[in-house]
Amino acid sequence: MEDAVDDTTEPGGANPTGQAPETPAGELPGGRARPKTDKSEQTRALILDTAMRLFRERGYDKTTMRAIAAEAGVSVGNAYYYFESKEFLIQGFYDQMTREHAVEALARMADQRDFSDRLCTALDSWVDCAAPYHEFASQFFRTAADPNSSLSPFSNESHPARDTAVKLFREVLDGSDLGPKIDPELDELLPDLLWLHQMIVVLYWVFDRTEDTERTRAFVKRCSPFVAKMVTLSRYRVFRPLVRDAVDMIKDFVLPTIGKAAPAPTEAPKRKRRAKKD
């Protein structure tokens, strides 16, 4: 039955059956499947690793789910079981790389206490982790730039990867000499702001065509002390009114644009029923 799935949609399209595959109890839809056995986790990892290799070799647009399944040695239906569409493969990649980045960054800055150094290390380690995927990153960006795309870093679907990154920047701050000295209002928001700063670095990286993305690395090294100086200035009483104004603007205009965790599947029917009553 699974082998009968026809992969005739355009690259990046959803499951050609027109319906989302059934999600086993306790798991999330699309690329959020949480396999319960080592074997299923290995299968999911195999499909994801195969997809990343084909994206590098053929490009994202020219790689179909059928090709990924064939290279991975699984049925097309099995590929769709773990990843509802090609977009969810990218979400799986985001999640995996963000976790790897967090582990790598924390290890590198374990002995660092200077905030600027820790920030630079966190951002530089991201560039290293992302390096193998730089050649086809611009193809992701075309889709991710669409505010309605699940690949957008601000989407609900991207929340797990974004949450991991924000927690890393909380570690960057709390483990630094500057952490205990920050204004409480700014301290609450700073990890999110540092994640937004990383998004600027990512955008610069996507379009960087220098060898080993040297300009991006130089950009990180130049920006990190500047960001540290701005954060340090926020400690002084004379700047606190400006800090509070900035915090209010961020809460009113920036944070509302960032998606939250996607609702659990069991919540969807309840929302639909309420909508009908309204």
CORCOR-V427512 format. One record per pair of residues at least 4 apart in sequence whose C-alpha atoms are under 7 Angstrom apart, sorted by sequence separation. I is the first residue (numbers start at 0). J is the second residue. D is the distance in whole Angstrom. If there is no record, write none. Layout:
{{I J D} {I J D}}
This chain:
{{8 12 6} {14 18 7} {22 26 6} {27 31 5} {28 32 6} {35 39 7} {36 40 6} {37 41 6} {38 42 6} {39 43 6} {40 44 6} {41 45 6} {42 46 6} {43 47 6} {44 48 6} {45 49 6} {46 50 6} {47 51 6} {48 52 6} {49 53 6} {50 54 6} {51 55 6} {52 56 6} {53 57 6} {54 58 4} {57 61 6} {58 62 6} {62 66 7} {63 67 6} {64 68 6} {65 69 6} {66 70 6} {67 71 6} {68 72 6} {69 73 6} {73 77 6} {74 78 6} {75 79 6} {76 80 6} {77 81 7} {78 82 6} {79 83 5} {83 87 6} {84 88 7} {85 89 7} {86 90 7} {87 91 6} {88 92 6} {89 93 6} {90 94 6} {91 95 6} {92 96 6} {93 97 6} {94 98 6} {95 99 6} {96 100 6} {97 101 6} {98 102 6} {99 103 6} {100 104 6} {101 105 6} {102 106 6} {103 107 6} {104 108 6} {105 109 6} {113 117 6} {114 118 6} {115 119 6} {116 120 6} {117 121 6} {118 122 6} {119 123 6} {120 124 6} {121 125 6} {122 126 7} {123 127 6} {124 128 6} {125 129 6} {126 130 6} {129 133 7} {132 136 6} {136 140 6} {137 141 6} {139 143 6} {140 144 6} {150 154 7} {153 157 7} {154 158 7} {157 161 6} {158 162 6} {159 163 6} {160 164 6} {161 165 6} {162 166 6} {163 167 6} {164 168 6} {165 169 6} {166 170 6} {167 171 6} {168 172 6} {169 173 6} {170 174 6} {171 175 6} {174 178 7} {177 181 7} {181 185 7} {182 186 6} {183 187 6} {185 189 6} {188 192 6} {189 193 6} {190 194 6} {191 195 6} {192 196 6} {193 197 6} {194 198 6} {195 199 7} {196 200 7} {197 201 6} {198 202 6} {199 203 6} {200 204 6} {201 205 6} {202 206 7} {203 207 6} {208 212 6} {209 213 6} {212 216 7} {213 217 6} {214 218 6} {215 219 6} {216 220 6} {217 221 6} {218 222 6} {219 223 6} {222 226 6} {223 227 6} {224 228 6} {225 229 6} {226 230 6} {227 231 6} {228 232 6} {229 233 7} {235 239 7} {238 242 6} {239 243 6} {240 244 6} {241 245 6} {242 246 6} {243 247 6} {244 248 6} {245 249 6} {246 250 6} {247 251 6} {248 252 6} {249 253 5} {250 254 5} {251 255 7} {262 266 6} {266 270 7} {267 271 6} {268 272 6} {269 273 6} {270 274 6} {271 275 6} {272 276 6} {273 277 6} {14 19 7} {22 27 7} {27 32 5} {34 39 5} {53 58 7} {54 59 5} {57 62 6} {68 73 5} {73 78 7} {79 84 7} {82 87 6} {111 116 7} {112 117 7} {143 148 6} {146 151 6} {149 154 6} {152 157 6} {173 178 5} {181 186 6} {207 212 6} {209 214 6} {233 238 6} {249 254 6} {22 28 6} {26 32 5} {34 40 5} {68 74 6} {82 88 6} {111 117 6} {142 148 7} {145 151 7} {151 157 7} {172 178 5} {233 239 6} {8 15 6} {26 33 5} {68 75 5} {143 150 5} {144 151 6} {149 156 6} {150 157 7} {207 214 7} {7 15 7} {54 62 6} {142 150 7} {143 151 4} {149 157 7} {204 212 7} {207 215 7} {6 15 6} {53 62 7} {108 117 6} {143 152 7} {233 242 6} {5 15 6} {65 75 6} {68 78 6} {204 215 6} {4 16 7} {108 120 6} {203 215 7} {107 120 7} {104 120 7} {50 67 6} {104 121 5} {49 67 6} {104 124 6} {46 67 7} {49 70 7} {64 85 7} {103 124 7} {169 190 5} {46 68 7} {49 71 6} {168 190 5} {100 124 7} {46 71 6} {100 125 6} {165 190 5} {168 193 6} {45 71 6} {165 191 6} {168 194 7} {100 128 6} {165 194 6} {164 194 7} {46 78 7} {43 81 6} {47 88 6} {32 81 6} {10 60 6} {10 61 7} {30 81 6} {10 62 7} {29 81 7} {30 82 5} {182 234 6} {10 63 6} {29 82 5} {30 83 6} {118 171 6} {181 234 6} {29 83 4} {117 171 6} {180 234 7} {30 87 5} {6 64 7} {29 87 6} {30 88 6} {114 172 7} {6 65 6} {20 80 6} {30 90 7} {90 150 7} {30 91 6} {114 175 5} {185 246 7} {112 174 6} {113 175 6} {114 176 6} {97 160 6} {112 175 4} {113 176 6} {114 177 6} {19 83 7} {86 150 7} {112 176 5} {14 79 7} {94 159 7} {98 163 7} {94 160 5} {97 163 7} {101 167 6} {90 157 7} {93 160 6} {97 164 7} {137 205 6} {14 83 6} {136 205 6} {13 83 7} {14 84 6} {4 75 6} {13 84 5} {2 74 6} {4 76 6} {12 84 6} {133 205 7} {1 74 6} {2 75 6} {11 84 7} {12 85 7} {1 75 7} {2 76 6} {11 85 5} {1 76 4} {11 86 6} {122 197 7} {1 77 7} {59 135 7} {55 132 7} {58 135 6} {59 138 6} {55 135 6} {123 216 7} {123 219 7} {122 219 7} {119 219 6} {158 258 7} {119 220 6} {158 259 6} {158 260 5} {153 256 7} {154 257 7} {155 258 4} {119 223 5} {153 257 5} {154 258 5} {155 259 5} {118 223 6} {153 258 5} {155 260 6} {156 261 6} {155 261 5} {115 223 5} {115 224 5} {115 227 5} {114 227 7} {27 263 7} {27 264 7}}
